[in-house]
Amino acid sequence: MTHLTRAGFRPQVVEVEDLAPVRERYGVPFRLSSCHTGVVGGYVVEGHVPPADVRRLLMEKPKALGLVVPGMPIGSPGMETPQGDKEPYDTLLLLDRSGRTRVFARHV
């Protein structure tokens, strides 16, 4: 949330016991899930998606369900370490409810 706020977004937090129904509603398959699910501009944003990717999504407005960063990659927004460790990861564009994706952005 800190990264989004610093990037100029005004996120609202709604805590729920089980995100599975939320993910199902927005078409995020379990294999692409993470620990956070958000909605912005009619798109789902799943996981530790960098704010720059969210901004690009909103500018380009692709025909898709949203963006996903499966798992919790080290060094992604909110997953930084004191040592500055990072692992490469991709932000994926979730194309449809079947779980088809394509790479939207690469982070190294």
N, C-alpha and C positions, 0 to 999 in steps of 0.2 A: 504494500500500500504506500510505503514511503517513496518508492521509485515512481509510482504513478502520480502521487501528489507533487513531487519535485518536478515532474514533467508537465505539470499544468492540468492534470485530470483531477476531478473531485470524486473519488470513489466513495461509495456507501457500502458499509459492511453489514451483511446479514448472515449471522451464524446459524447453521443448521446441523442437526445431529448426523444426517446422512446425505451426502452429495449425490448418490447414485440416481435418485429420481430427478434431480436438477440436470445432471448430465444426460440422462435419457430424454428429458424434455427438449434439450438443445442439440441432441444428436451426437454426443461425444461417446464413442465406444470405450469400454473399460480399458482396453489395451493402450489407449491414447490418453488415459487420465493422469491426473496429478493430484495435488492437494488443495488447489483453489480453482473455483469456477466463477467466471464473471460474464457479464453481458454489457456490451457497449455498442451503440448505434445499430442494434439489431443483430449483432454478431456475438457468438460465444468466444470467450477467451479462457482457455484452460491451461493452468500451470504457470510457470515463471516466465511469462512472455515479456520481453523487453518493451518498455513504453514506446520506443521508436518504431517497433514493429506494429504496435496498436495504432499509432498515428498514421503510418503508411497504409494500413488496412482501411482506415476511415477515409483517407484521401483517394485511394484507388478504387474502393468499393467493388471488389471482385464478386462474382457469383459464387458464393461459398457460404458455409455455415459459420466459419470463424477461424481462429488460430489456436494451435495446441503446441505445448512443449511437454511431451510425456515425461513422467518421472520428475526428478528434482536435480538437474545437472549442477554440479559444483561450479560456482562462478556466475550462474544466472542470477537475475535480479532477486534479491532476498536469500540467495544461497552462497553469498560471498564468505570467504574464510579470512581469518586474520593474516594468514600468510599470503593471501592473494592467489591461491590455487584456482585454476580454471580447467574445465574439460570442454572440448568442442561439443557443440550441440546445434540442432536445427530447430527453427520455428517452422512448424508445418501448417499449411493452409488446408483446413478440413473442407473437402469438396462436397461431401454428401453424407447421408446417414449410414451408408454402408461402410464408412470409415476410410474411403479413398482420400489420399493426401498428396500434396506435392510440396517440395521445399519452398518456403516463402523467404527465409533468410537463414544464413549460416553464421554461426558465432564461434570464433576460435580464440 
